């Protein structure tokens, strides 16, 4: 967590949050890469077989009970200078860069453990959707961006647009994925 936070802080000195390089916000990449590498290590060492809610709960509580209030307190103290959190050689940017991995790990670890303990049972709908999940993963950027463009036309709040994109976008991703798999299946390509 410390390494990804430090790397994010350093990258944000040159590319602050909100700035893009080729449409990508590079300040978030250390966390993405760190979590991806952690997933590889977890798989190779069979950590997911050993994961349990009891061990994940303290991380979740730290994230929720300390992480959220600390962000609110620190950000409210600098409400007139929010751009300081985006990057630069200052404590606010360092705080935000180190805060993100704590939240990410705390919540993801708990959700993995809780999901393994309580949702790791076969459900017919989920089993059906799981066959299309890889195709949905590849298709989702196009579908989600398309939904965003359509939702931008609606005269509703951004939060309502987000909800609508989720409610419409997720089913559309799986419907499109099923269609792509059916078409590719007819020509002998398995996905």
N, C-alpha and C positions, 0 to 999 in steps of 0.2 A: 504494500500500500504506500509506503513511504517513497519507494522508487518511482512509482507511477505518478504520485503527487509532485515529486521534485521534478520529474521530466516534464509534466504538464506545465508547471510553473516556468521552467526554462523556455519551453516552446512558446508560451504565451507572452514572454518578453518581446518576441519578434512577431508573433501572430496571435493577437489577443482574441478572446472569445467574441464571436460575432464577425470576425474577419475570416475571409475564405481564401484558399489557394486551390484553384481549379474546382471550386464549388465545395471544397471540404474544409471543415473546421479542424485544423491540425492540433489545436490545443486539447482536444478530447482523445486523440489517438493513443497516447500512452496508456490510458485506462483500457481502451478497447484491446490493444495489443497485450497488455498485462493479463487481462481476463481470459483472452484467447489462449495464451501460453499456460496460464494456470489450469485451464480446462484440459489441455494436452497432458500436463503433469498429473492432474487428478485422474485422468483416464488410465494412464500408464501405471500408476500406483494403486489403482482400484480404490481411490478415496471415496467415490460415490457409493460403493458397497458398505462403507463404514460410517457414512454420514448419519447423524441423528439430531433430532430436535433439541435434545438436552444440551449439546455442544454449540448449536447454532443460536439458541435463544439469547445468550448474553450479547452476542454481536448484534443481533436484531434490536435488543433493548438499548444498546449503546447508540445505534443509528437513530432510533426513534426518539428515545428519551433525552439524549444528549445532542445528537446531530441536528435535528430539526430546530429545537429551541436555540442552540448556539448560532445557527445560521440566521434565524430571525432576529436575535439580539444584535449580532454583529452587523447585519445588513441594515437594521433600523437605526443603528448608531451612525451610519454613513449614508443615510437615505438620499442626501443631496449630492453624493459622490459615488453613485453606483458603478460608474465606469472604472473605478479603481479595482473592482473585483474581476474585471475582464482580463487584466494582465498588466504587467509593469513591475518595477522593482519596489514593491510595497507589501506591507503585512496583509492587507485585504486580499490581494491576488494570491499570496502564499496560503492564507487561510482557505480560500475557495478551492485552490488546487489540491490541498491536503484533505479537505472536507469531502470532496467527491468520492475518492476511493473508499473512505470509511463507510459512507452511505451505501455505495455500490456493493461492497463485500458483505456488509452487515445484512442488507436486505436480500441479496442473491443467495447467500449461504443459508439463511433461514428459509427462503422459499424452496430451495432445493431439498432441504431436510424435511420440511413440512409436506411438500409434495410427495416425496418418497414415502413418508409415513402414512399419509391420508388419501392421496389421490392416485397411488400406484396400483390401481385395479383396472382390469379391462372394462371399458365402457363402449358399447356398440358405436355410438357416434364418433367418439374419439378415435377408435380403431379405424373407422372408415376415413376420417380426416387425416390420420397419420400417414396413410399411403400417399396422400397428396401433399404432405408437408414440405418435402424437398422441392417439389415444383413450385409450391406457393412461395417458398423462400426466394427462388429466383425471379418470380413474377412480381412479387409484392412492390418493388420500387415503382414500377410503371403504374400499377393499379392504385397505389396509395397517392402518388403524385397526381394522377388523373382525378382521384376523388377530391384532393385538396383544391385543384383548380375549379372543379364544379362547386364545391362548398364555398369558395371565395365569392361566388355570385350571390349567395344567400345573405340577406340583411339580418344576420344574427351575430351574437357575441363570439369572439374567438374560442371560448371554452365550449360553446354549443357546437361550433364547427368541428372542434377536436372530437367531441363525442360522436357527431354524425360521421366523421371520417372513419372512426373505429367501428361503429355499428354497420356502416355500409361497406367499408374497405375490406374488413377481414373476411366476411362471407364472399365478397367478389374475388378476393385472392384465391380462395379455395375452389370457387366455381371455375375461374379461369384455369387454375392448375389442373382440375379434373379434365377440362376440355383439352388442354395441351397434352396431357397424358393419353387421352383417348385418341387424339389425332396422331401423336407419335407412335402409339401402340399399333395403329393400323398399318404403319409402314415398317414395323418391326423394331422400333427404337424403344428401349426400356428406360424409364426415368424414375 
